[in-house]
């Protein structure tokens, strides 16, 4: 990679880095992390330590790898064709994320709209299915399933912290858009202020979500073990929280790059890619707020 940076690059040729060691190292540490995790789950005393070592190594490799990509960008190696391929790659990545969440929303739909009525006795050919599946089960949502798996629990009202977090994410979508327009207009101070506000709003969202989880476990007995409702609730909100965490980290990196003057009015795809991702996170939360908390 260092040789690729040192040599001048023809702007008319698609840039392909050669001799990068990071993919090999990343694969090794990813294997170490997964091996450690599997061992941990199978009660191996050393599995947890191996998992964290692999995770730390992977994070360090990704940090160095992304640093090289940034250096390639600021060194002028990327032409219009590379920029187009980056945009196509980001579009497909976001599409894969859409399918990721579609599977989870599909699980919620199946459990609530199809499986629950069957267990509750919705007739098929004149025969009540709960006679064979789970006699006496009441098909009311939210439910922990037949047998009250995990015990009785309470749900989190939509008009408390969930509504506040919705307003926070919607506001962050506005601030990142203002920051984008400031970048295109060349207003560096406004760019840094509103992008910094976006990072702050993302962090506040995560803080309130952590408070919500603590309240659910400690006071409401709403846990991952609370049957189908608990599993779908934490699956959807938890993975969304992971995406907000990733998006906040990316926004913070972009803020530091803006501080260093890496982007111009015409050339700032890294900023746009993160903004696209953040708007995607906002839209997913709106669907989540409606179908998990409200309905």
C-alpha positions in Angstrom: 0.0 0.0 0.0 2.8 2.4 0.8 4.3 1.9 -2.7 0.9 2.7 -4.2 0.8 6.0 -2.3 4.3 7.0 -3.2 3.9 6.5 -7.0 2.0 9.0 -9.1 -1.3 7.7 -10.4 -2.9 8.3 -13.8 -6.2 10.0 -13.2 -7.7 8.3 -16.3 -7.0 4.8 -14.9 -9.2 3.0 -12.3 -7.2 2.8 -9.1 -6.7 -0.7 -7.7 -4.4 -0.9 -4.6 -1.9 -3.8 -4.7 0.0 -5.6 -2.0 -2.5 -4.8 0.8 -2.0 -7.0 3.9 -5.2 -5.9 5.7 -7.7 -8.4 4.1 -5.5 -11.3 5.3 -5.0 -9.9 8.8 -8.7 -9.0 9.1 -9.7 -12.6 8.1 -7.4 -14.0 10.7 -8.7 -11.9 13.6 -12.3 -12.4 12.5 -11.7 -16.2 12.7 -10.1 -15.8 16.1 -13.0 -13.8 17.4 -15.6 -16.3 16.1 -13.6 -19.3 17.4 -13.4 -17.6 20.8 -17.2 -16.8 20.7 -18.1 -20.4 19.8 -15.8 -21.7 22.6 -17.3 -19.3 25.0 -20.8 -20.4 24.2 -19.6 -24.0 24.8 -18.3 -23.1 28.3 -14.6 -23.1 27.5 -13.0 -21.0 30.2 -10.6 -19.3 27.7 -13.2 -18.6 25.0 -14.2 -15.2 26.3 -10.6 -13.9 26.4 -9.9 -15.2 22.8 -13.1 -13.6 21.6 -12.1 -10.2 23.0 -8.5 -10.5 21.6 -9.9 -11.3 18.1 -12.4 -8.4 18.4 -9.7 -5.9 19.5 -7.4 -7.1 16.7 -10.1 -6.8 14.1 -10.9 -3.2 15.3 -7.2 -2.2 15.0 -7.0 -3.7 11.5 -10.1 -1.9 10.4 -8.7 1.4 11.8 -5.5 1.0 9.8 -7.3 -0.2 6.7 -9.7 2.8 6.7 -6.8 5.1 7.3 -5.1 3.8 4.1 -8.3 4.3 2.2 -8.6 7.9 3.4 -4.9 8.4 2.5 -5.6 7.1 -1.0 -8.5 9.5 -1.3 -6.7 12.7 -0.1 -3.7 11.7 -2.3 -5.9 12.0 -5.4 -5.9 8.4 -6.5 -9.7 8.2 -7.0 -11.2 9.4 -10.2 -14.8 9.8 -11.3 -15.1 6.1 -12.2 -14.0 5.1 -8.7 -16.5 7.5 -7.2 -19.3 6.0 -9.2 -18.3 2.5 -8.1 -18.3 3.7 -4.5 -21.8 5.1 -4.9 -23.0 1.8 -6.4 -21.4 -0.2 -3.6 -23.1 2.0 -1.0 -26.5 1.7 -2.6 -26.2 -2.1 -2.6 -25.0 -2.1 1.0 -28.0 -0.1 2.1 -30.2 -2.4 0.1 -28.8 -5.4 1.9 -29.5 -3.6 5.2 -33.1 -3.0 4.1 -33.4 -6.8 3.5 -31.8 -7.4 6.9 -34.5 -5.5 8.7 -37.2 -6.7 6.3 -36.5 -10.3 7.6 -36.9 -9.1 11.2 -40.1 -7.2 10.5 -41.3 -10.3 8.6 -40.7 -12.4 11.8 -42.8 -9.9 13.8 -45.5 -10.0 11.1 -45.6 -13.8 11.0 -45.7 -14.2 14.8 -48.4 -11.5 15.3 -50.6 -11.9 12.3 -50.3 -15.6 11.5 -48.9 -17.8 14.3 -50.8 -16.1 17.1 -54.3 -16.5 15.7 -53.5 -20.2 14.9 -52.4 -20.8 18.5 -55.5 -18.9 19.8 -58.0 -21.1 18.0 -58.7 -19.5 14.6 -60.5 -22.3 12.8 -59.2 -24.2 9.8 -61.8 -26.2 8.0 -64.2 -25.7 10.9 -61.7 -27.1 13.5 -60.3 -24.8 16.2 -56.5 -25.2 15.9 -55.8 -24.5 19.6 -57.5 -27.8 20.4 -54.4 -29.5 18.9 -51.7 -26.8 19.4 -52.3 -25.2 22.8 -55.7 -25.6 24.3 -56.9 -22.5 26.2 -54.3 -20.2 24.8 -55.5 -16.6 24.5 -54.3 -14.9 21.3 -53.7 -11.4 22.7 -50.8 -9.2 21.7 -48.3 -8.6 23.3 -47.8 -12.2 24.3 -44.9 -14.3 25.7 -46.4 -17.3 24.0 -48.1 -20.5 25.3 -47.1 -21.3 28.8 -46.2 -17.6 29.6 -42.5 -18.1 28.7 -40.4 -15.9 30.9 -43.3 -15.0 33.1 -45.6 -11.9 33.1 -44.2 -8.7 31.8 -45.2 -5.1 31.0 -44.5 -3.3 27.7 -42.8 0.1 27.3 -45.3 2.9 26.4 -44.8 4.4 23.0 -45.3 8.0 24.2 -42.4 8.1 26.7 -38.8 7.5 25.8 -39.6 5.9 22.4 -41.4 9.1 21.3 -38.5 11.2 22.6 -36.0 9.0 20.7 -38.1 9.4 17.6 -37.9 13.2 17.8 -34.2 13.0 18.5 -33.5 10.9 15.4 -35.8 13.0 13.2 -33.9 16.1 14.4 -30.6 14.4 13.7 -31.8 13.8 10.1 -32.4 17.6 9.8 -29.0 18.5 11.3 -27.0 16.2 9.0 -28.9 17.6 6.0 -28.0 21.2 7.1 -24.4 20.1 7.5 -24.4 18.6 4.0 -25.7 21.8 2.5 -23.1 23.8 4.5 -20.4 21.6 3.0 -21.6 22.2 -0.5 -21.8 25.9 0.1 -18.3 26.0 1.7 -19.5 27.1 5.1 -17.0 25.2 7.2 -18.1 26.5 10.7 -21.7 25.7 10.0 -20.7 22.3 8.7 -18.8 21.4 11.9 -21.5 22.7 14.2 -24.4 20.8 12.6 -22.4 17.7 12.0 -21.3 17.8 15.6 -24.9 18.2 16.7 -25.8 15.1 14.7 -23.1 13.1 16.5 -24.4 14.4 19.8 -28.0 13.5 19.0 -26.9 10.0 18.0 -25.1 9.6 21.4 -28.2 10.9 23.3 -30.4 8.4 21.4 -28.2 5.6 22.5 -28.1 6.8 26.1 -31.9 6.8 26.3 -32.1 3.4 24.6 -29.8 2.0 27.3 -32.0 3.6 30.0 -35.0 2.0 28.3 -33.4 -1.4 28.4 -32.4 -1.1 32.0 -35.9 -0.1 32.9 -37.3 -3.0 30.9 -35.1 -5.6 32.6 -35.2 -4.2 36.1 -38.8 -3.0 36.5 -41.0 -4.6 33.7 -39.5 -8.1 33.5 -39.3 -7.5 29.8 -36.3 -9.5 28.7 -35.0 -11.6 25.8 -36.6 -14.5 27.6 -40.1 -13.0 27.5 -41.3 -15.3 24.7 -42.0 -14.1 21.2 -42.7 -10.5 22.1 -39.4 -10.1 24.1 -37.3 -11.7 21.4 -38.8 -9.7 18.5 -38.7 -6.5 20.6 -35.0 -6.8 21.5 -34.1 -8.2 18.1 -35.5 -5.2 16.3 -34.6 -2.4 18.7 -31.2 -4.0 19.6 -30.0 -4.3 16.0 -31.3 -0.8 15.2 -29.3 0.4 18.2 -26.2 -1.3 16.8 -26.7 0.5 13.5 -27.1 3.8 15.3 -23.9 3.1 17.2 -22.1 2.4 13.9 -23.6 5.4 12.3 -22.6 7.7 15.2 -19.0 6.4 15.0 -18.9 7.1 11.2 -20.3 10.6 11.7 -17.7 11.3 14.3 -14.9 10.1 11.9 -16.4 12.3 9.2 -16.5 15.3 11.7 -12.7 14.9 12.3 -12.1 14.6 8.6 -14.1 17.8 8.0 -12.1 19.5 10.8 -8.9 18.5 8.9 -10.4 19.9 5.6 -10.5 16.6 3.7 -13.6 17.4 1.7 -14.4 19.9 -1.0 -17.7 21.2 -2.4 -17.4 18.9 -5.4 -15.6 15.9 -3.8 -17.2 14.6 -0.6 -18.7 11.2 -1.2 -17.6 9.8 2.2 -19.8 12.4 3.8 -22.7 11.6 1.5 -22.4 7.9 2.1 -22.6 8.4 5.9 -25.5 10.8 5.5 -27.4 8.2 3.3 -26.8 5.6 6.0 -28.0 7.9 8.7 -31.2 8.7 6.8 -31.7 4.9 6.4 -31.4 4.4 10.1 -34.0 7.2 10.7 -36.5 5.6 8.3 -36.1 2.1 9.9 -36.7 3.6 13.3 -40.0 5.2 12.1 -41.2 1.8 11.0 -40.0 0.2 14.2 -41.7 2.9 16.4 -45.0 2.3 14.6 -45.0 -1.5 14.5 -43.2 -2.3 17.7 -44.3 0.4 20.1 -47.5 1.9 18.8 -49.5 -0.9 17.1 
